Amino acid sequence: MTFERAMTIVAVDPGRAKCGIAALSGDGEVLARSIVVADQVGLAAAALAQVHGAAVIVLGGRTGSSRAWELIHAAAPEMAIAQIEEHMSTLEARQRYWRENPPGCLMRLLPEGLRTPPVPIDDWAAVVLAERYLAAQSGSPETTRRPNTDDQGRV
């Protein structure tokens, strides 16, 4: 499968209790973002992929990724799933949140590292993962391989 810049992608920042989900255009425009209960991530990602005509679902490869992969694959078995490293994505998501939602007067006085967003930022972490995927994209993604397994699906 070749990736076309005009197509969208759905990214999932997996977690144990909740997951961030985002849809981005091939040019990086954020089309949608939300936070869902972890048990609903498969259905939510599949629905978002269908609504936006996504070419691939990008999945962060750390906490909760194996369970998220199973749920997404069960809800959308025909969909390509690409795993991406999510190291430091929460920190990048926090920075992205403040860039998109500038702090008020008093909060602005605090150094950025000491500011805590007033809302969960799992959806922004999914945006960061999607942007990383788009930046690294150079051909066909590695697809439908369960996270943390070899080529034969062994753990």
KAKANOR-V582922 format. One record per pair of residues at least 24 apart in sequence whose ideal C-beta (glycine too) atoms are under 10 Angstrom apart, sorted by the first residue. I is the first residue (numbers start at 0). J is the second residue. D is the distance in whole Angstrom. If there is no record, write none. Layout:
i->(I;I)
j->(J;J)
d->(D;D)
This chain:
i->(0;0;0;0;0;0;0;1;1;1;1;2;2;2;2;2;2;2;2;2;2;2;3;4;4;5;5;6;6;6;6;6;7;7;7;7;7;7;7;7;7;7;8;8;8;8;8;8;8;8;8;8;8;8;8;8;8;8;9;9;9;9;9;9;9;9;9;9;9;9;9;9;9;9;9;9;9;9;9;10;10;10;10;10;10;10;10;10;10;10;10;10;10;10;10;10;10;10;10;10;10;10;11;11;11;11;11;11;11;11;11;11;11;11;11;11;11;11;11;11;11;11;11;11;11;12;12;12;12;12;12;12;12;12;12;12;12;12;12;12;12;12;12;12;12;12;12;12;13;13;13;13;13;13;13;13;13;13;13;13;13;13;13;13;13;13;13;13;13;14;14;14;14;14;14;14;14;14;14;14;15;15;15;16;16;17;17;17;17;18;18;18;18;18;18;18;18;18;18;18;18;18;19;19;19;19;19;19;19;19;19;19;19;19;19;19;20;20;20;20;20;20;20;20;20;20;21;21;21;21;21;21;21;21;21;21;21;21;22;22;22;22;22;22;22;22;22;22;23;23;23;23;23;23;23;23;23;23;24;24;24;25;25;25;26;27;27;27;27;27;29;29;29;29;29;29;29;29;30;31;32;32;32;32;32;32;32;32;33;33;33;34;34;34;34;34;34;34;34;35;35;37;37;37;37;38;38;39;39;40;40;40;40;40;40;40;41;41;41;41;41;41;41;41;41;41;42;42;42;42;42;43;43;43;44;44;44;44;44;44;44;45;45;45;45;45;45;45;45;45;46;46;48;48;48;48;49;49;53;53;54;54;54;54;55;55;55;55;55;55;55;55;55;56;56;56;56;57;57;57;57;57;57;57;57;57;57;57;57;57;58;58;58;58;58;58;58;59;59;59;59;59;59;59;59;59;59;59;59;60;60;60;60;60;60;61;61;61;61;61;63;64;64;64;65;65;65;65;65;66;67;68;68;68;68;68;68;69;69;72;72;76;77;78;78;79;79;79;79;79;80;80;80;80;80;80;80;81;81;81;81;81;81;81;81;81;82;82;82;82;82;82;82;82;82;83;83;83;83;83;83;83;83;84;84;84;85;85;85;85;85;86;87;88;88;88;88;88;88;88;88;88;88;89;89;89;89;89;90;90;91;91;91;91;91;91;91;91;92;92;92;92;92;92;92;92;92;92;92;93;93;93;93;94;94;94;95;95;95;95;95;95;96;96;96;96;96;97;98;99;99)
j->(54;55;79;138;139;140;142;54;138;139;140;54;55;79;81;132;133;136;137;138;139;140;54;133;136;52;54;51;52;53;54;55;31;47;48;50;51;52;53;54;55;129;48;51;53;54;55;56;57;79;81;128;129;130;132;133;136;140;43;44;45;46;47;48;49;50;51;53;54;55;56;57;58;71;75;78;80;125;129;44;47;53;55;56;57;58;59;81;83;85;88;122;124;125;126;127;128;129;130;131;132;133;35;40;41;43;44;47;56;57;58;59;63;64;67;68;70;71;80;83;121;124;125;128;129;40;57;58;59;61;62;63;64;67;85;88;89;92;120;121;122;123;124;125;126;127;128;129;37;40;58;59;60;61;62;63;64;65;66;67;68;70;71;85;121;124;125;128;146;40;59;61;62;63;64;66;67;119;121;124;62;63;66;63;121;63;119;121;122;43;44;58;59;63;66;67;70;71;121;122;124;125;59;88;89;92;119;120;121;122;123;124;125;126;127;128;44;46;47;48;56;121;122;125;126;129;47;57;121;122;123;124;125;126;127;128;129;130;47;48;50;51;52;53;56;125;126;129;51;53;57;125;126;128;129;130;132;133;51;129;133;54;133;136;133;126;129;130;133;134;95;99;122;123;125;126;129;130;129;122;120;121;122;123;124;125;126;129;121;122;125;118;119;120;121;122;123;124;125;121;122;63;66;67;70;66;70;70;74;66;67;68;69;70;71;74;66;67;68;69;70;71;72;73;74;75;70;71;73;74;75;70;71;74;70;71;74;75;78;80;125;70;71;72;73;74;75;76;77;78;74;75;74;75;78;79;75;78;78;79;78;79;81;140;79;80;81;129;132;136;139;140;142;80;81;140;142;81;82;83;85;125;128;129;130;131;132;133;136;140;82;83;85;125;128;132;146;83;84;85;86;88;89;124;125;127;128;131;146;84;85;86;128;146;147;85;86;88;146;147;146;145;146;147;145;146;147;148;154;146;146;143;144;145;146;147;148;145;146;143;145;143;143;142;143;139;140;141;142;143;140;141;142;143;144;145;146;132;135;136;139;140;141;142;143;144;128;132;140;141;142;144;145;146;147;127;128;129;131;132;135;140;141;128;131;135;124;125;127;128;131;131;127;120;121;123;124;125;126;127;128;130;131;120;121;123;124;127;124;127;120;123;124;126;127;128;130;131;116;119;120;121;122;123;124;125;126;127;128;120;123;124;127;120;123;127;120;123;124;126;127;130;120;122;123;124;126;123;123;123;126)
d->(7;8;6;10;6;8;7;9;7;6;10;6;7;9;10;9;9;6;9;7;7;7;7;9;9;10;9;9;7;7;4;8;9;9;8;9;4;6;5;7;9;9;9;9;6;6;5;7;6;10;8;10;6;10;6;7;9;9;9;6;9;9;5;5;10;9;7;5;9;8;5;7;9;9;9;9;10;8;8;9;10;9;9;7;4;8;8;9;8;10;10;10;9;4;7;8;4;4;8;9;7;9;9;6;9;9;5;9;6;7;5;7;9;9;6;9;10;7;9;10;10;10;6;8;9;10;10;9;5;9;9;9;10;9;7;7;8;8;9;5;8;9;4;4;9;8;6;10;7;7;6;6;9;8;6;4;5;9;7;4;8;9;9;8;9;10;9;10;9;9;9;9;6;5;10;10;8;10;6;9;6;5;8;9;10;9;7;6;10;8;8;10;9;7;10;6;9;10;6;9;9;8;9;9;10;8;8;8;3;4;7;5;4;8;9;8;6;10;6;10;9;8;7;5;10;10;8;9;10;6;8;9;4;5;9;8;6;9;5;8;8;5;10;7;10;9;9;8;9;9;9;9;7;10;4;7;9;7;8;10;9;8;7;9;8;9;8;6;6;9;10;9;9;9;10;6;8;9;10;9;10;9;4;7;10;6;6;9;9;6;9;9;6;9;5;5;10;10;9;9;9;6;7;7;8;9;7;8;9;8;5;10;10;5;7;9;9;8;9;8;3;5;8;6;4;7;8;9;9;5;9;9;9;9;8;5;7;7;8;9;10;9;7;10;9;4;4;9;10;7;8;9;9;6;6;10;8;9;8;9;9;7;10;9;4;7;5;10;8;9;10;6;7;5;7;10;9;5;8;5;10;8;6;6;10;8;5;9;10;8;5;7;9;10;8;10;7;6;8;4;9;7;10;7;8;9;5;9;9;6;6;9;9;5;8;5;8;9;9;10;10;9;4;7;7;5;6;9;9;10;8;9;9;6;5;9;10;8;10;7;8;9;10;9;9;9;6;9;4;7;9;9;6;6;8;9;9;7;10;9;9;4;6;6;9;9;10;10;9;7;9;7;9;5;9;10;6;9;6;5;8;9;10;9;8;9;7;10;8;6;8;10;9;10;10;9;5;9;9;5;6;10;8;7;9;9;6;8;9;9;10;8;8;9;5;9;9;9;9;10;5;8;8;4;4;8;7;5;9;6;8;9;10;10;9;9;8;5;9;6;6;9;5;9;5;9;9;10;10;8;9)
